[in-house]
Amino acid sequence: ANRCLKCKVPACSKGCPVATPIPDVIKQFLAGELQQAGAALFANNPLSSICAQICPHEKNCMGHCILGKKSVPVEFFPIEEYISKFYLDTYQPPQIQPNGYRVGVLGAGPAGLTAAILLALDGFQVSLIEAKEQIGGVLRYGIPEFRLPKTILDRYQELISQLGIKFRPNTTAGVNIDLDDMFLDGYDAIFLAI
């Protein structure tokens, strides 16, 4: 973290697919502001804890780091992993003001999880509907345990429960549930992440 140049135009952030504010997070980390750094990562990408482990860093943040031109680039991912783990372990959901809208999210993979979390934080009543037994999609069923420990996904299962997201496993769109029927059941919107 001390090696980061804190560039005015951070190429590392521009190289990140989700534009993580890397220099700002590193400043907060060095100042001992782990909660603020974790909140910044979570607000930018609720799945930062997962991305820290599976993202191809050498192509993204590390691949665009200015120090990498003549030396060794800053390895942000261990910092991100540490901060994100701390933030998830100490997470307390904010007071959420319900907005009166109900949203169904079909698919509990990366897109569905992210959408459900962000919608719940904005006050939507969210139902996360998944064809499999557990959340995660490709994260759980496509990435081996040595690359992504499933305990992280179990922590996200707790998180969605904390946020009041209703999880409906073993429910397949078009078989167990029909989109037209969902609208008749009172859903205002449906997010397809299948």
Secondary structure as GFF3:
##gff-version 3
##sequence-region A 1 194
A	DSSP	alpha_helix	11	15	.	.	.	ID=ss1
A	DSSP	alpha_helix	22	30	.	.	.	ID=ss2
A	DSSP	alpha_helix	34	44	.	.	.	ID=ss3
A	DSSP	alpha_helix	48	54	.	.	.	ID=ss4
A	DSSP	alpha_helix	61	64	.	.	.	ID=ss5
A	DSSP	three_ten_helix	66	69	.	.	.	ID=ss6
A	DSSP	alpha_helix	77	89	.	.	.	ID=ss7
A	DSSP	beta_strand	102	106	.	.	.	ID=ss8
A	DSSP	alpha_helix	110	121	.	.	.	ID=ss9
A	DSSP	beta_strand	125	129	.	.	.	ID=ss10
A	DSSP	alpha_helix	138	141	.	.	.	ID=ss11
A	DSSP	alpha_helix	150	162	.	.	.	ID=ss12
A	DSSP	beta_strand	166	168	.	.	.	ID=ss13
A	DSSP	alpha_helix	179	184	.	.	.	ID=ss14
A	DSSP	beta_strand	189	192	.	.	.	ID=ss15
###
